[in-house]
Amino acid sequence: MSVALGGHGPYDSAMNCKTAQAMLWLVALAVGLPVFAISAALAQTPAPAGQALAFDRSKGNCLTCHVITGGDAPGNVGPALNNMKQRFPDRKQLAAIIFDETKRNPLTVMPPFGRNLILTRQEIESIIDFLYTR
């Protein structure tokens, strides 16, 4: 069985990711793994749906302009996307930038991903979940 992360597989949304995590909890509890071990494993797992979107050249395409740890062939037009949780503790601010940076900076070259319907609000949230692990 193969799992597609690019748009039509079972892990292409944050909801499916949360469902998979819930199933992991149930299986782990059923086989007797300690709860703290499950929590630690899930806390260290990057948001796979957001990573797939951010690295997908036909969707989020973040790597065209930004360096992101773990990404291939990044661009250097925009700032490196690291320490994002510290740089943007208010998720709403980061979501607004991804949705439509032209509202904050009319001269930006960053596409308005939400306004132009390139990404849904849920996809933007998934990308933020992923970026907060970087």
N, C-alpha and C positions, 0 to 999 in steps of 0.2 A: 504494500500500500504506500502510495506517495502522498505527501502533503504539499499542496500548492500554497505559497505565501503571497503570491502576487495579485490576488484579486478574487478568485473563485473557490478557494479551498476552505476547509473547515476552520482555519485559524486566521481568517482575513478580517475579523472584527474584534473589538475589545470584549464584546459580549461573549463571543465564542471562547476567547481566552479565559474569561472569568469562569465560564462553564467548565473548561478543561481544568482549571485550578481547583474548582469545587470537586470535580471527579477525582483529582489527585488526592485531595484531603480524604475523601471517602475510602478510596482504595488503601491509602496509607494507614488510616485508622483501623480498617478491617484486618490488615495483616499485622497490626500491633506496633507500628512505628510511633515513637513518642511525638506528642504535639509540637514541642519546641523544635524538633528536627525538621518537621514539615514547614513550620513558620520560617525558619532560617533559609530553607531551600527556596521557598517562594519569594522571600524578600530579596534574594540575590539574582533572581531570574529577571532579565530585561523584558520589557513589554514587547513580545514578538510581533504583534499586529502593527504597532507603531514603528518598529524597526523595519519591517517589510515595506511599509508605506514610505518611510523616509529614504530608504535605499532604492526604491523602485524608480527607475529612470522614466517611466511613463505615468507616474502618479505624483507622489510628493516631490521627488527629484531633488531633495535637499543637497545631495552630494555634488550637484552641478556647481553650486556656489559656496558650499560650506565644507570645512573639515569636520568629520564626525568620527570619533574613535571606532574602529572596526569597519569603516567604509572604504571602498576601493575607488581610486582615481578621483579624489575630491578636488573641488575648485577652490579659488581663493578670493572671489569677488566679495563674499560676505564674511562676517566674523566666524571664527571657530565655534562650534556648538558644543562647548564643554562647560562644566560647572553650572549647568542651566538652572538647577534648583536654587543655588545660591544667588545667581544673577537675576533670576525672575521668581522670587518667592511667591508672588501673586500670579497664579495660573492664568487669571483673566487677562493680565497684561500681555503675556506671551501668546495666548489664544488670539487676542486682538491683532497682534503683529502678524501672525500667520494668516488670519482671516483676511485682513486688508491693511497692510503696512502703509498704504498711500494716505490713510487718514491721519497718521502720525507724522509721516514724512512724504510729502507729495513728490519729491524728486527720487524716491527709491527705485531701484531696478527689480526689487523683489515682487514677484507676481502676487496679486491678491487672490490667494488660493481659495478662500471661502466665497468671496464676492463673485468670482468667475466660475464657481461651481466645480473647481478642480478637486477640492476636498470637501467632504461633508463636515459638519461640526463634530460628529463622533470620530471621524478620521483625524481631525485636528487634535482632539483630546487624546487619541491613541498615540499620536506622534509626541505630544507633550509627555505622556506617561513614559515613553521611551527616552526622550531627551532628559527627563529628570533622573535617569539612571546613568547619565554621562556627566 
